[in-house]
Amino acid sequence: MNIFSFKGRINRKQYWCVYLTSSIITGIILLLIGLATGFDDDVVTGAFFVLLIPLLWINLAAYVKRCHDFGGGWWYIFLFAIPFLGYFAWLIIGLVKGDEVDNEYGEAL
């Protein structure tokens, strides 16, 4: 599984592994940077924004692949994230069961 790719499908377990692992690693890196710099606000804030870009990309790719798992395209992000679920879209998308058969995005998982 390529965590940076928007192609293919991932199941719920893979989604949660990607989401939680990327978040925990980011938190640990920020903590270590904070400890090394005496929690200098400028350094920690700068590091946060540098880490935020790959974190958002990885999580967005996982989100899109979860949509693919139940037959939805990338545009499902707008269906889930904007009008109905808002902040909790990442949680709901991790709970929706995927297709048990092959679909246009890949083989059944």
All heavy atoms as an XYZ file, in Angstrom:
883
protein
N       0.840     -1.181      0.000
C       0.000      0.000      0.000
C       0.886      1.245      0.000
O       1.752      1.397      0.853
C      -0.898     -0.014      1.232
C      -1.665      1.261      1.415
S      -2.732      1.340      2.859
C      -1.589      1.243      4.196
N       0.646      2.112     -0.934
C       1.362      3.374     -1.009
C       0.536      4.433     -0.285
O      -0.540      4.810     -0.744
C       1.594      3.759     -2.469
C       2.337      5.059     -2.621
O       2.602      5.763     -1.654
N       2.678      5.393     -3.843
N       1.029      4.919      0.851
C       0.240      5.851      1.658
C       0.092      7.224      1.017
O      -0.754      8.004      1.430
C       0.803      5.991      3.080
C       2.223      6.555      3.065
C       0.726      4.684      3.828
C       2.760      6.886      4.441
N       0.891      7.527      0.000
C       0.804      8.827     -0.664
C      -0.092      8.801     -1.898
O      -0.421      9.842     -2.448
C       2.202      9.313     -1.065
C       3.096      9.547      0.112
C       4.069      8.615      0.449
C       2.959     10.672      0.901
C       4.888      8.826      1.534
C       3.776     10.887      1.996
C       4.742      9.957      2.319
N      -0.510      7.618     -2.324
C      -1.285      7.458     -3.547
C      -2.780      7.615     -3.275
O      -3.281      7.221     -2.224
C      -1.032      6.071     -4.140
O      -1.920      5.823     -5.196
N      -3.484      8.152     -4.252
C      -4.927      8.290     -4.169
C      -5.632      7.176     -4.938
O      -6.840      7.203     -5.082
C      -5.362      9.649     -4.735
C      -5.034     10.790     -3.821
C      -3.761     11.317     -3.783
C      -5.996     11.332     -2.994
C      -3.453     12.370     -2.940
C      -5.705     12.388     -2.152
C      -4.423     12.907     -2.125
N      -4.890      6.193     -5.420
C      -5.464      5.107     -6.214
C      -5.640      3.858     -5.368
O      -4.853      3.580     -4.474
C      -4.572      4.794     -7.407
C      -4.498      5.934     -8.383
C      -3.640      5.603     -9.564
C      -3.611      6.809    -10.484
N      -2.894      6.570    -11.695
N      -6.669      3.114     -5.688
C      -6.892      1.844     -5.018
C      -7.878      1.954     -3.871
O      -8.603      2.932     -3.735
N      -7.888      0.904     -3.053
C      -8.822      0.783     -1.943
C      -8.064      0.417     -0.679
O      -7.027     -0.230     -0.751
C      -9.825     -0.336     -2.218
C     -10.669     -0.143     -3.436
C     -11.418     -1.391     -3.811
N     -12.378     -1.830     -2.785
C     -13.267     -2.785     -2.974
N     -13.340     -3.403     -4.132
N     -14.090     -3.124     -2.020
N      -8.592      0.823      0.452
C      -8.099      0.325      1.731
C      -9.309      0.009      2.603
O     -10.351      0.641      2.487
C      -7.148      1.313      2.455
C      -7.815      2.649      2.745
C      -5.858      1.492      1.680
C      -6.973      3.579      3.605
N      -9.145     -0.987      3.443
C     -10.242     -1.350      4.331
C     -10.202     -0.488      5.601
O      -9.331      0.356      5.769
C     -10.219     -2.848      4.649
C      -8.935     -3.275      5.326
O      -8.284     -2.518      6.031
N      -8.557     -4.526      5.109
N     -11.154     -0.726      6.482
C     -11.244      0.095      7.696
C     -10.011     -0.047      8.562
O      -9.519      0.942      9.108
C     -12.489     -0.285      8.490
C     -13.760      0.138      7.786
C     -14.979     -0.283      8.533
N     -15.153     -1.727      8.364
C     -16.213     -2.403      8.750
N     -17.200     -1.784      9.342
N     -16.306     -3.694      8.552
N      -9.492     -1.245      8.699
C      -8.313     -1.461      9.546
C      -7.109     -0.688      8.997
O      -6.394     -0.028      9.757
C      -7.996     -2.951      9.622
C      -6.809     -3.273     10.482
C      -6.540     -4.769     10.509
C      -5.295     -5.075     11.295
N      -4.969     -6.496     11.271
N      -6.881     -0.765      7.701
C      -5.767     -0.036      7.095
C      -5.950      1.468      7.257
O      -4.995      2.191      7.520
C      -5.648     -0.391      5.611
C      -5.210     -1.807      5.354
C      -5.358     -2.205      3.903
O      -6.334     -1.834      3.232
N      -4.396     -2.947      3.395
N      -7.174      1.936      7.102
C      -7.460      3.361      7.260
C      -7.073      3.827      8.659
O      -6.384      4.834      8.820
C      -8.944      3.635      6.999
C      -9.365      5.044      7.347
C      -9.104      6.095      6.477
C     -10.030      5.325      8.539
C      -9.500      7.389      6.786
C     -10.415      6.610      8.857
C     -10.149      7.637      7.986
O     -10.529      8.917      8.301
N      -7.530      3.095      9.678
C      -7.234      3.508     11.051
C      -5.747      3.399     11.361
O      -5.203      4.238     12.090
C      -8.064      2.699     12.045
C      -9.491      3.157     12.041
C     -10.571      2.461     11.585
C      -9.982      4.426     12.454
N     -11.702      3.227     11.700
C     -11.370      4.433     12.240
C      -9.383      5.558     12.996
C     -12.175      5.541     12.553
C     -10.193      6.656     13.304
C     -11.549      6.636     13.078
N      -5.090      2.401     10.805
C      -3.641      2.281     11.006
C      -2.908      3.485     10.415
O      -2.026      4.063     11.062
C      -3.106      0.995     10.394
S      -3.518     -0.478     11.332
N      -3.266      3.881      9.205
C      -2.635      5.043      8.564
C      -2.936      6.304      9.354
O      -2.040      7.086      9.674
C      -3.112      5.196      7.098
C      -2.707      6.541      6.524
C      -2.576      4.075      6.242
N      -4.195      6.520      9.673
C      -4.616      7.742     10.349
C      -3.951      7.884     11.723
O      -3.375      8.925     12.038
C      -6.138      7.752     10.482
C      -6.671      9.046     11.026
C      -6.918     10.117     10.177
C      -6.924      9.211     12.374
C      -7.399     11.309     10.667
C      -7.399     10.398     12.872
C      -7.634     11.446     12.015
O      -8.102     12.634     12.513
N      -4.033      6.835     12.517
C      -3.480      6.905     13.870
C      -1.956      6.940     13.865
O      -1.347      7.697     14.629
C      -3.999      5.735     14.706
C      -5.503      5.769     14.977
C      -5.957      4.488     15.665
C      -5.894      6.990     15.778
N      -1.341      6.143     13.008
C       0.126      6.123     12.948
C       0.682      7.473     12.517
O       1.624      7.991     13.133
C       0.625      5.021     11.996
O       0.114      3.760     12.452
C       2.130      4.980     11.944
N       0.104      8.072     11.486
C       0.604      9.367     11.027
C       0.404     10.440     12.100
O       1.272     11.291     12.302
C      -0.054      9.781      9.713
O      -1.430     10.009      9.881
N      -0.691     10.384     12.808
C      -0.944     11.355     13.868
C       0.002     11.165     15.044
O       0.534     12.139     15.593
C      -2.393     11.248     14.341
O      -3.271     11.537     13.287
N       0.223      9.925     15.439
C       1.126      9.646     16.568
C       2.557     10.026     16.221
O       3.254     10.655     17.031
C       1.019      8.162     16.991
C      -0.343      7.917     17.650
C       2.164      7.774     17.914
C      -0.674      6.460     17.865
N       3.015      9.674     15.037
C       4.380     10.021     14.621
C       4.559     11.536     14.591
O       5.573     12.061     15.069
C       4.720      9.386     13.265
C       4.886      7.877     13.426
C       5.977     10.007     12.658
C       5.033      7.118     12.138
N       3.583     12.253     14.074
C       3.657     13.715     14.054
C       3.729     14.271     15.476
O       4.536     15.158     15.766
C       2.448     14.305     13.308
O       2.449     13.804     11.977
C       2.493     15.820     13.292
N       2.909     13.754     16.359
C       2.931     14.197     17.756
C       4.275     13.943     18.426
O       4.799     14.801     19.149
N       4.841     12.766     18.183
C       6.142     12.429     18.773
C       7.230     13.351     18.232
O       8.063     13.859     18.998
C       6.483     10.947     18.519
C       5.557     10.049     19.346
C       7.952     10.663     18.838
C       5.644      8.583     19.003
N       7.228     13.591     16.923
C       8.231     14.476     16.326
C       8.108     15.885     16.907
O       9.115     16.514     17.272
C       8.109     14.499     14.792
C       8.542     13.147     14.221
C       8.939     15.628     14.181
C       8.249     12.969     12.739
N       6.884     16.385     17.022
C       6.699     17.722     17.598
C       7.137     17.776     19.052
O       7.736     18.762     19.491
C       5.237     18.151     17.471
C       4.758     18.492     16.073
C       3.260     18.748     16.068
C       5.517     19.674     15.509
N       6.868     16.726     19.804
C       7.315     16.670     21.194
C       8.838     16.686     21.283
O       9.417     17.428     22.084
C       6.757     15.427     21.885
C       7.180     15.237     23.344
C       6.643     16.365     24.204
C       6.708     13.893     23.849
N       9.492     15.890     20.438
C      10.958     15.856     20.449
C      11.550     17.206     20.034
O      12.529     17.665     20.635
C      11.464     14.747     19.526
C      11.154     13.319     19.972
C      11.575     12.320     18.901
C      11.818     13.015     21.304
N      10.957     17.840     19.034
C      11.427     19.170     18.624
C      11.216     20.160     19.762
O      12.085     20.982     20.059
C      10.712     19.637     17.339
C      11.183     18.803     16.149
C      10.952     21.127     17.084
C      10.377     19.021     14.878
N      10.075     20.073     20.418
C       9.800     20.955     21.552
C      10.790     20.747     22.681
O      11.306     21.715     23.260
N      11.075     19.498     23.003
C      12.043     19.214     24.061
C      13.442     19.706     23.695
O      14.167     20.244     24.547
C      12.077     17.710     24.355
C      10.840     17.128     25.034
C      10.924     15.605     25.071
C      10.680     17.704     26.439
N      13.818     19.557     22.431
C      15.154     19.971     21.985
C      15.312     21.483     21.962
O      16.420     21.991     22.125
C      15.444     19.394     20.601
N      14.213     22.202     21.762
C      14.304     23.664     21.640
C      13.758     24.384     22.864
O      13.635     25.610     22.846
C      13.525     24.146     20.401
O      12.141     23.820     20.573
C      14.065     23.546     19.134
N      13.437     23.662     23.893
C      12.850     24.298     25.076
C      11.452     24.823     24.793
O      11.023     25.808     25.382
N      10.769     24.165     23.907
C       9.407     24.533     23.502
C       9.323     25.977     23.013
O       8.403     26.716     23.346
C       8.395     24.255     24.625
C       8.223     22.793     24.870
C       8.946     22.150     25.876
C       7.365     22.038     24.091
C       8.790     20.792     26.089
C       7.214     20.684     24.297
C       7.930     20.057     25.306
N      10.301     26.346     22.215
C      10.300     27.652     21.554
C       9.105     27.699     20.606
O       9.020     26.915     19.666
C      11.615     27.850     20.793
C      11.700     29.183     20.083
O      10.724     29.953     20.132
O      12.750     29.458     19.478
N       8.188     28.610     20.858
C       6.941     28.664     20.089
C       7.165     28.790     18.588
O       6.473     28.159     17.797
C       6.059     29.822     20.562
C       5.458     29.570     21.931
O       5.420     28.403     22.354
O       5.030     30.548     22.572
N       8.114     29.605     18.190
C       8.350     29.806     16.758
C       8.826     28.529     16.081
O       8.378     28.188     14.988
C       9.374     30.923     16.527
C       8.830     32.286     16.940
O       7.593     32.441     16.955
O       9.640     33.174     17.258
N       9.748     27.810     16.732
C      10.295     26.585     16.153
C       9.225     25.498     16.100
O       9.050     24.832     15.075
C      11.533     26.096     16.942
C      12.002     24.749     16.434
C      12.640     27.130     16.886
N       8.490     25.305     17.187
C       7.471     24.262     17.240
C       6.340     24.576     16.252
O       5.866     23.691     15.542
C       6.926     24.086     18.671
C       5.761     23.110     18.703
C       8.030     23.611     19.604
N       5.929     25.824     16.167
C       4.885     26.206     15.212
C       5.350     25.985     13.782
O       4.604     25.454     12.949
C       4.470     27.680     15.414
O       4.006     27.838     16.752
C       3.378     28.081     14.443
N       6.585     26.366     13.490
C       7.131     26.143     12.150
C       7.210     24.665     11.817
O       6.847     24.245     10.712
N       7.666     23.862     12.777
C       7.750     22.414     12.557
C       6.365     21.824     12.350
O       6.167     20.936     11.509
C       8.439     21.744     13.744
N       5.387     22.321     13.101
C       4.016     21.828     12.945
C       3.526     22.043     11.519
O       2.964     21.140     10.904
C       3.081     22.518     13.940
C       1.633     22.194     13.718
C       1.120     20.962     14.103
C       0.788     23.108     13.115
C      -0.211     20.639     13.891
C      -0.548     22.802     12.898
C      -1.046     21.580     13.290
N       3.737     23.240     10.981
C       3.248     23.518      9.629
C       4.032     22.754      8.571
O       3.471     22.370      7.551
C       3.229     25.024      9.360
C       2.075     25.700     10.028
C       2.273     26.527     11.114
C       0.781     25.475      9.595
C       1.198     27.127     11.749
C      -0.299     26.070     10.218
C      -0.092     26.903     11.300
N       5.295     22.490      8.809
C       6.069     21.669      7.869
C       5.558     20.230      7.891
O       5.416     19.593      6.851
C       7.576     21.731      8.205
C       8.343     20.675      7.450
C       8.123     23.120      7.904
N       5.254     19.710      9.070
C       4.736     18.345      9.196
C       3.277     18.236      8.768
O       2.817     17.166      8.388
C       4.880     17.860     10.639
C       6.297     17.616     11.116
C       6.297     17.339     12.613
C       6.925     16.469     10.367
N       2.562     19.349      8.828
C       1.150     19.325      8.501
C       0.905     18.973      7.030
O      -0.050     18.257      6.707
C       0.527     20.688      8.821
C      -0.981     20.804      8.663
C      -1.686     19.875      9.650
C      -1.413     22.240      8.895
N       1.757     19.417      6.149
C       1.563     19.172      4.713
C       1.575     17.680      4.390
O       0.619     17.165      3.820
C       2.588     19.958      3.876
C       2.323     21.459      4.034
C       2.541     19.550      2.406
C       3.418     22.339      3.525
N       2.634     16.931      4.769
C       2.583     15.485      4.463
C       1.489     14.760      5.256
O       0.876     13.821      4.750
C       3.973     14.968      4.818
C       4.615     16.022      5.622
C       3.925     17.311      5.331
N       1.222     15.205      6.472
C       0.169     14.573      7.272
C      -1.186     14.727      6.593
O      -1.949     13.765      6.478
C       0.129     15.177      8.674
C      -0.985     14.679      9.592
C      -0.753     13.210      9.929
C      -1.062     15.510     10.850
N      -1.489     15.921      6.111
C      -2.748     16.135      5.411
C      -2.821     15.314      4.128
O      -3.869     14.751      3.803
C      -2.934     17.623      5.098
C      -3.305     18.510      6.268
C      -3.321     19.973      5.846
C      -4.640     18.111      6.859
N      -1.725     15.246      3.402
C      -1.696     14.481      2.147
C      -1.953     12.993      2.425
O      -2.775     12.362      1.750
C      -0.347     14.670      1.453
C      -0.298     14.035      0.093
C       0.033     12.740     -0.200
C      -0.621     14.654     -1.136
N      -0.054     12.523     -1.546
C      -0.456     13.692     -2.146
C      -1.025     15.930     -1.493
C      -0.687     13.951     -3.480
C      -1.254     16.195     -2.820
C      -1.083     15.215     -3.805
N      -1.246     12.441      3.402
C      -1.389     11.025      3.742
C      -2.822     10.726      4.188
O      -3.439      9.752      3.745
C      -0.381     10.621      4.839
C       1.036     10.631      4.264
C      -0.722      9.273      5.444
C       2.129     10.549      5.327
N      -3.368     11.563      5.058
C      -4.720     11.319      5.553
C      -5.773     11.533      4.473
O      -6.760     10.800      4.419
C      -5.002     12.179      6.779
C      -4.250     11.676      7.996
O      -3.939     10.496      8.099
N      -3.945     12.559      8.909
N      -5.579     12.502      3.603
C      -6.508     12.708      2.498
C      -6.467     11.526      1.529
O      -7.513     11.064      1.051
C      -6.200     14.010      1.766
C      -7.170     14.403      0.667
C      -8.584     14.578      1.214
C      -6.707     15.678     -0.012
N      -5.274     10.999      1.261
C      -5.153      9.821      0.391
C      -5.872      8.624      1.011
O      -6.579      7.882      0.312
C      -3.685      9.500      0.140
N      -5.718      8.427      2.313
C      -6.414      7.329      2.994
C      -7.927      7.539      2.933
O      -8.689      6.588      2.718
C      -5.946      7.225      4.442
N      -8.358      8.759      3.095
C      -9.781      9.100      3.043
C     -10.368      8.770      1.670
O     -11.427      8.153      1.563
C      -9.914     10.592      3.343
C     -11.290     11.072      3.674
C     -11.690     11.191      4.994
C     -12.180     11.440      2.685
C     -12.949     11.664      5.314
C     -13.440     11.907      2.991
C     -13.820     12.018      4.308
O     -15.068     12.475      4.622
N      -9.671      9.166      0.619
C     -10.132      8.896     -0.747
C     -10.170      7.386     -1.003
O     -11.137      6.864     -1.573
C      -9.240      9.612     -1.785
C      -9.525      9.119     -3.194
C      -9.441     11.119     -1.698
N      -9.139      6.667     -0.555
C      -9.131      5.207     -0.764
C     -10.242      4.520      0.017
O     -10.773      3.504     -0.422
C      -7.757      4.638     -0.420
C      -6.715      5.001     -1.471
C      -5.410      4.311     -1.231
C      -4.539      5.160     -0.365
N      -3.146      4.701     -0.304
N     -10.619      5.077      1.174
C     -11.770      4.522      1.904
C     -13.042      4.740      1.092
O     -13.896      3.870      1.014
C     -11.928      5.187      3.275
C     -11.096      4.606      4.353
C     -11.407      3.151      4.652
N     -12.780      2.969      5.085
C     -13.549      1.955      4.717
N     -13.085      1.012      3.935
N     -14.792      1.869      5.128
N     -13.185      5.925      0.486
C     -14.345      6.177     -0.378
C     -14.368      5.183     -1.531
O     -15.421      4.665     -1.899
C     -14.318      7.603     -0.911
S     -14.673      8.859      0.328
N     -13.210      4.896     -2.082
C     -13.114      3.918     -3.162
C     -13.557      2.533     -2.679
O     -14.124      1.766     -3.443
C     -11.683      3.813     -3.679
C     -11.238      5.001     -4.467
N      -9.934      5.145     -4.874
C     -11.888      6.097     -4.912
C      -9.816      6.271     -5.548
N     -10.999      6.869     -5.593
N     -13.290      2.222     -1.429
C     -13.616      0.891     -0.916
C     -15.118      0.633     -0.933
O     -15.550     -0.496     -1.098
C     -13.063      0.707      0.494
C     -13.110     -0.741      0.949
O     -12.830     -1.634      0.123
O     -13.422     -0.976      2.130
N     -15.922      1.653     -0.753
C     -17.370      1.422     -0.841
C     -17.968      1.971     -2.127
O     -19.167      2.224     -2.225
C     -18.128      1.919      0.397
C     -17.904      3.345      0.774
C     -18.590      4.360      0.165
C     -16.996      3.646      1.776
C     -18.388      5.663      0.532
C     -16.787      4.949      2.152
C     -17.488      5.971      1.531
N     -17.108      2.134     -3.158
C     -17.579      2.446     -4.493
C     -17.710      3.922     -4.809
O     -18.225      4.282     -5.862
N     -17.275      4.788     -3.915
C     -17.387      6.222     -4.150
C     -16.117      6.793     -4.744
O     -15.026      6.288     -4.503
N     -16.265      7.835     -5.498
C     -15.112      8.520     -6.077
C     -14.537      9.547     -5.119
O     -15.028      9.731     -4.000
N     -13.525     10.266     -5.563
C     -12.884     11.280     -4.723
C     -13.883     12.364     -4.327
O     -13.765     12.975     -3.277
C     -11.684     11.899     -5.440
C     -12.062     12.620     -6.697
C     -12.107     12.096     -7.951
C     -12.492     13.966     -6.805
N     -12.546     13.039     -8.850
C     -12.780     14.210     -8.165
C     -12.665     15.010     -5.903
C     -13.239     15.432     -8.623
C     -13.114     16.229     -6.376
C     -13.386     16.427     -7.721
N     -14.894     12.581     -5.164
C     -15.867     13.628     -4.893
C     -16.753     13.296     -3.695
O     -17.456     14.150     -3.184
C     -16.698     13.909     -6.147
C     -17.313     12.680     -6.735
C     -16.751     11.842     -7.655
C     -18.583     12.132     -6.420
N     -17.600     10.809     -7.930
C     -18.732     10.959     -7.191
C     -19.609     12.506     -5.571
C     -19.871     10.168     -7.120
C     -20.738     11.712     -5.503
C     -20.859     10.562     -6.272
N     -16.721     12.068     -3.233
C     -17.461     11.696     -2.013
C     -16.969     12.489     -0.813
O     -17.681     12.646      0.165
C     -17.309     10.207     -1.729
C     -18.434      9.367     -2.262
C     -18.800      9.418     -3.590
C     -19.123      8.497     -1.435
C     -19.821      8.640     -4.085
C     -20.141      7.706     -1.919
C     -20.491      7.786     -3.245
O     -21.504      7.021     -3.722
N     -15.752     12.982     -0.892
C     -15.224     13.813      0.191
C     -16.184     14.970      0.444
O     -16.489     15.305      1.581
C     -13.823     14.348     -0.164
C     -12.834     13.209     -0.209
C     -13.380     15.418      0.804
C     -11.503     13.592     -0.778
N     -16.673     15.562     -0.623
C     -17.576     16.696     -0.478
C     -18.935     16.278      0.078
O     -19.553     17.017      0.824
C     -17.723     17.426     -1.805
C     -16.426     17.965     -2.305
C     -15.807     17.400     -3.400
C     -15.790     19.005     -1.648
C     -14.599     17.883     -3.852
C     -14.578     19.497     -2.087
C     -13.976     18.932     -3.192
N     -19.370     15.084     -0.289
C     -20.639     14.590      0.244
C     -20.547     14.369      1.746
O     -21.475     14.666      2.488
C     -21.037     13.271     -0.425
C     -21.526     13.345     -1.858
C     -21.806     11.940     -2.370
C     -22.771     14.188     -1.948
N     -19.427     13.815      2.190
C     -19.282     13.491      3.606
C     -18.777     14.668      4.424
O     -19.294     14.946      5.494
C     -18.327     12.309      3.793
C     -18.971     10.994      3.532
C     -18.798     10.367      2.320
C     -19.765     10.397      4.479
C     -19.407      9.156      2.061
C     -20.381      9.187      4.238
C     -20.203      8.563      3.020
N     -17.754     15.331      3.934
C     -17.066     16.310      4.761
C     -17.809     17.634      4.890
O     -17.797     18.237      5.942
C     -15.669     16.554      4.208
N     -18.436     18.093      3.836
C     -18.973     19.444      3.889
C     -20.409     19.508      4.438
O     -20.620     20.068      5.497
C     -18.841     20.138      2.518
C     -17.361     20.297      2.208
C     -19.542     21.474      2.509
C     -17.057     20.774      0.833
N     -21.388     18.910      3.783
C     -22.745     19.221      4.226
C     -23.223     18.480      5.476
O     -23.994     19.038      6.238
C     -23.603     18.835      3.025
C     -22.805     17.868      2.265
C     -21.369     18.175      2.550
N     -22.776     17.251      5.683
C     -23.391     16.456      6.734
C     -22.529     16.261      7.975
O     -22.996     16.402      9.088
C     -23.779     15.072      6.182
C     -24.698     15.157      5.012
C     -24.274     14.766      3.765
C     -25.980     15.646      5.153
C     -25.120     14.849      2.673
C     -26.838     15.746      4.067
C     -26.401     15.342      2.822
N     -21.297     15.901      7.780
C     -20.522     15.426      8.913
C     -19.502     16.412      9.444
O     -19.104     16.325     10.583
C     -19.806     14.127      8.522
C     -20.728     13.057      7.946
C     -19.926     11.881      7.466
C     -21.742     12.634      8.961
N     -19.050     17.319      8.601
C     -18.085     18.310      9.049
C     -16.859     17.680      9.675
O     -16.194     16.843      9.076
N     -16.584     18.061     10.895
C     -15.373     17.638     11.578
C     -15.300     16.127     11.786
O     -14.229     15.559     11.847
C     -15.277     18.350     12.928
C     -14.040     17.991     13.693
C     -12.797     18.511     13.322
C     -14.090     17.106     14.759
C     -11.658     18.174     14.005
C     -12.946     16.766     15.450
C     -11.735     17.302     15.069
O     -10.600     16.959     15.743
N     -16.422     15.462     11.882
C     -16.439     14.034     12.205
C     -16.396     13.126     10.975
O     -16.546     11.921     11.084
C     -17.657     13.695     13.066
C     -17.617     14.370     14.392
C     -18.397     15.481     14.643
C     -16.764     13.920     15.380
C     -18.343     16.116     15.865
C     -16.703     14.549     16.603
C     -17.497     15.657     16.856
N     -16.178     13.701      9.796
C     -16.149     12.901      8.567
C     -15.078     11.830      8.628
O     -15.301     10.696      8.206
C     -15.925     13.807      7.361
N     -13.899     12.142      9.165
C     -12.809     11.167      9.255
C     -13.228      9.972     10.093
O     -12.831      8.849      9.833
C     -11.542     11.802      9.821
C     -11.749     12.347     11.199
C     -12.167     13.598     11.536
C     -11.581     11.638     12.434
N     -12.279     13.710     12.898
C     -11.918     12.522     13.477
C     -11.184     10.352     12.760
C     -11.861     12.153     14.820
C     -11.123      9.985     14.098
C     -11.454     10.890     15.101
N     -14.049     10.201     11.101
C     -14.515      9.112     11.956
C     -15.541      8.254     11.225
O     -15.426      7.026     11.198
C     -15.121      9.681     13.234
C     -15.778      8.681     14.175
C     -14.741      7.710     14.721
C     -16.483      9.400     15.300
N     -16.521      8.884     10.610
C     -17.577      8.155      9.912
C     -16.999      7.340      8.764
O     -17.355      6.184      8.573
C     -18.667      9.121      9.392
C     -19.272      9.919     10.539
C     -19.732      8.377      8.608
C     -19.931      9.095     11.618
N     -16.100      7.940      8.001
C     -15.524      7.251      6.845
C     -14.743      6.007      7.298
O     -14.633      5.038      6.571
C     -14.667      8.207      5.986
C     -14.602      7.742      4.549
C     -13.268      8.352      6.508
C     -15.806      8.013      3.775
N     -14.234      6.043      8.506
C     -13.518      4.893      9.050
C     -14.427      3.797      9.565
O     -13.963      2.708      9.889
N     -15.714      4.079      9.662
C     -16.670      3.096     10.167
C     -17.529      2.468      9.078
O     -18.107      1.405      9.281
C     -17.587      3.754     11.215
C     -16.878      4.314     12.455
C     -17.884      5.035     13.342
C     -16.167      3.220     13.229
N     -17.631      3.114      7.917
C     -18.464      2.612      6.824
C     -17.847      1.329      6.266
O     -16.652      1.273      5.987
C     -18.585      3.672      5.701
C     -19.326      3.118      4.505
C     -19.249      4.921      6.230
N     -18.675      0.320      6.117
C     -18.199     -0.958      5.579
C     -18.012     -0.854      4.066
O     -18.833     -0.272      3.366
C     -19.196     -2.054      5.905
C     -18.707     -3.421      5.512
C     -19.622     -4.496      6.012
C     -19.032     -5.816      5.584
N     -19.619     -6.940      6.215
N     -16.923     -1.416      3.579
C     -16.621     -1.390      2.147
C     -17.370     -2.452      1.375
O     -17.999     -3.344      1.945
N     -17.307     -2.343      0.050
C     -17.914     -3.342     -0.827
C     -17.225     -4.687     -0.626
O     -16.008     -4.752     -0.508
C     -17.765     -2.939     -2.298
C     -18.615     -1.740     -2.670
O     -19.545     -1.415     -1.914
O     -18.326     -1.131     -3.717
N     -18.011     -5.736     -0.614
C     -17.452     -7.077     -0.466
C     -17.122     -7.708     -1.807
O     -16.695     -8.847     -1.868
C     -18.420     -7.949      0.330
C     -18.583     -7.474      1.759
C     -19.524     -8.350      2.559
O     -19.989     -9.381      2.049
O     -19.799     -7.990      3.704
N     -17.325     -6.965     -2.863
C     -17.029     -7.435     -4.217
C     -16.075     -6.444     -4.876
O     -15.894     -5.335     -4.410
C     -18.318     -7.573     -5.059
C     -19.236     -8.636     -4.472
C     -19.053     -6.257     -5.161
N     -15.481     -6.885     -5.979
C     -14.622     -5.984     -6.741
C     -15.442     -4.795     -7.226
O     -16.633     -4.918     -7.491
C     -14.027     -6.704     -7.958
C     -13.110     -7.853     -7.567
O     -12.800     -8.002     -6.365
O     -12.694     -8.599     -8.472
N     -14.792     -3.647     -7.319
C     -15.450     -2.495     -7.921
C     -14.463     -1.815     -8.859
O     -13.350     -2.308     -9.069
C     -16.038     -1.541     -6.853
C     -14.988     -0.869     -6.006
O     -13.827     -0.728     -6.383
N     -15.393     -0.426     -4.829
N     -14.839     -0.689     -9.421
C     -13.993     -0.037    -10.418
C     -12.660      0.466     -9.856
O     -11.764      0.810    -10.599
C     -14.739      1.116    -11.082
C     -15.090      2.247    -10.136
C     -15.882      3.355    -10.811
O     -15.291      4.080    -11.619
O     -17.080      3.452    -10.524
N     -12.528      0.490     -8.538
C     -11.306      0.987     -7.906
C     -10.350     -0.109     -7.461
O      -9.257      0.176     -6.988
C     -11.671      1.881     -6.719
C     -12.505      3.049     -7.136
C     -13.886      3.068     -6.899
C     -11.943      4.133     -7.789
C     -14.656      4.133     -7.290
C     -12.708      5.204     -8.196
C     -14.052      5.200     -7.946
O     -14.820      6.265     -8.343
N     -10.776     -1.363     -7.568
C      -9.869     -2.455     -7.220
C     -10.610     -3.687     -6.755
O     -11.848     -3.733     -6.700
N      -9.826     -4.674     -6.405
C     -10.375     -5.953     -5.944
C     -10.919     -5.812     -4.527
O     -10.486     -4.953     -3.752
C      -9.291     -7.020     -5.979
C      -8.765     -7.327     -7.367
C      -7.650     -8.352     -7.350
O      -7.276     -8.834     -6.263
O      -7.154     -8.665     -8.425
N     -11.842     -6.692     -4.191
C     -12.409     -6.722     -2.844
C     -11.305     -7.016     -1.834
O     -10.368     -7.768     -2.105
C     -13.505     -7.771     -2.763
N     -11.435     -6.395     -0.675
C     -10.410     -6.580      0.366
C     -10.864     -7.591      1.404
O     -11.980     -7.709      1.739
C     -10.128     -5.231      1.037
C      -9.625     -4.151      0.072
C      -9.540     -2.821      0.797
C      -8.272     -4.520     -0.469
